[in-house]
Amino acid sequence: METFGGETMGTTWSAKIVAPPPGVQAAIEAVLANIIAQMSHWEPTSQLSRINNAAPGTWHRIGPEFAQVMAIALDIAQRSGGAFDPAMGVAVDLWGFGPPGPRIGLPTEAEIEAARALCGYDAIDFDPLLLRLRLTRPVRLDLSGIAKGYAVDAVAARLRALGCLDFLVEIGGELLGEGIQPDGQPWWVDVETPPGVDAAPLRIALHGMAVATSGDYRRNFTVHDTIYAHTLDPRTGRPVTDGAASVTVLRGSCAQADAWASALTALEPDESMALKAHERIIVRSLMRHRE
């Protein structure tokens, strides 16, 4: 077994591969570069950035990988009642978590409402057969809640195509395991517990499964002793204040796990419980004690 790795999407990637073929590092890097070229909202020349910067109503051709992600994103947006939204980039930017960079102080109520009006996946007109997409009003696409998970799936698909049977792929804490380790054990992974949360350790055997975790502790800023997490509720355009400290989702697809973790983190506990029961999602939610 050999381990490969590098940097991508503002984080790191790694792959443990049993009997890797020659050139596997370059093959993985090519997959990741293609995803960034299509879907990164941080890369000004990406397909996504060109769509965001174009006039609403203009059709744009998109790559097949972009189309796959958009199909999954729009499906989960609808199933979650808008708790996941691939067109919430204006709100993300307003709160300082997008390409414009961090902000100083809080946005005004008027700014929040204006940003919320410029969000909503209903503004995405997607044609999967012709691989094209247009925005019907000036929303901004942001696929950060699903792109890393999809990248894990895409790397795994490339490894299978190269004849790899046993591997563990990880990008920024999202993982997918296939086959077994050389000693016959499954790919055991330990799920991160948020700081300040009292919870038993969770170890998962990934055998043809993926796991993704979303949490309020990974990116945030503090104003007047209040912590504002990067997890936004697309329905309000505001950071989540009463959601889970972390949500871990186990799914066959890492893109699905990533997007559902994002959606469930944005929901109130009662809403989250009802949705995961309805969708039969395997999930662990950890709540933070709030005074």
Disulfide bonds with the S-S distance in Angstrom:
none
